[in-house]
Amino acid sequence: MQGVAAALLVPGSLSVIGQAEPDPVRRARLLGYWGMCASATVLAGPIIGGLLVDGFGGPAIFLVNLPIGAAAILLGRRAIDESADPEHAALDPAGQALGIAVLGAILAHSLADADSATFQRLYGTGIRDVMR
């Protein structure tokens, strides 16, 4: 689930770089750094996740995101200027309802399937065991 959410954030992060840096040479360098960090996380993520699970148990892989997320929010508020056009700001109730319904269906399916043999074979344990 976290991987799906991260994949949905990638286009937004690239647009922030494009908006934040008007100089094309500097923007190209920032995009290179972004690509380098993204590539490093593909390698480091499973290694760090494995170390966390072995050392502290399954819930540790979720708790490690709290300080990283807090740091990203604080740094983002300081370094990224608002780029939204207030005249184009509008709610999308149909899109929001659809998003809630899809995420709810995915969550319900995951929880219903948490103790099945297929789920345990793929993920090693049920969700209820991890949350204990």
N, C-alpha and C positions, 0 to 999 in steps of 0.2 A: 504494500500500500504506500509506503514511503517512497519507493522508487517511482511509482506512478505519479505521485504528487511532485516529486523532483523533476520528472520529465515534463510536466505541465508548466513548471516555473522557468525552464530553460529559455524559451522564446522571450519571456518578459525580462530576464536578466540581460539578454543580448540587446534588447531595445533600450534598456537603461544605459548601457555603455554607449550606444549610438546617440542617445539624447544628452548624456552628461559631457561628452567630449566632442566639440565641433571640429577640432583640428584632425584632418584625415591621417596624418602620420602618427600622431599620438593615439588616435582611436585604433589604428591597426596594431600598434604595440599592445594596447589594453586587450584587444581581442586575442592576441597571441598569448598573453598572460592568462586570460580566461580559459583558452583551450588547454594550456599547460596544466592549470589547476584541475580542470575537469578530467583530464587524462590521469593525473596523479590520484584523484579520488577513486577512479575505477580500480586502480591497483591497491590503494591503501584501505578502502572501505571494507572489503572482505577480511583483510588481515587484522585490522583493528577490531572489527566486529567479532572475529573469532577469539581474539585475546580477551575482549570484554566478556563474552559468553563463558569462556573457560575460567576466567578469574572471578567474575561477579555474578554469573547467571544470566538468563535470558532477558530479564527486564532492563539490564544495564544498557543494552543497545538502544533502547528508547530514551532512557534518562540522559544519555550523552548529548542528545540533540537539544536539550533545554539551554545549557550555557552557550552553545553554538548559535542557536536561534536568537537568544537575548543579545549576544554580541553583534549579530548581523542587523538586528533592529536598531540598536544604538548607533552603530557605525553608519547605517543607511540613512538614519534621520539627520546625522551630522553632515554627510557627504553628498547626498543626492537631493538636488533641487526638485521641487514639485513641477511636473510637466503637464498636468491634466488641464484641459480646457474647461472652465466652469460652465460655459454655454452648452457643451456637449455632454455634461454629466447627466446621466439618466439611469434610472433603475430598469432592470430587465427581469420583471417578476416571473415570466415564463421560463427564462433561462435559469434563474435561481431555483425555481421549483423543480425543473428537470434535473439540475445538478444535485439537489438534495435527494430526489428520488433515486437517482442512479447510485450515488454514494451509499444511501441507506440500503439499497438492494444488494450491493457488493458486501457491505458489512453484515447484513442478515444472512447472506449465503455463506460467508466465511465462518460466522459463529455457528450456523446450523451444521456445517461440515467439519467443525473443529475436532470432533472425536472419531471421524471416519477413518478407516484403515488407509485409504488413499492419501488423506491429508497428513496422517502420521508418517506414512512412508515418504512423502515429499518433504515435510518440514520437521520430522523427528518427534514431535510431540503435539498435543492438542493445545489450543489457546488457553483453555482453563487451567492446564498444568503450568504454563508459563506465567500466568497472572497470580499464582499462589504465592 
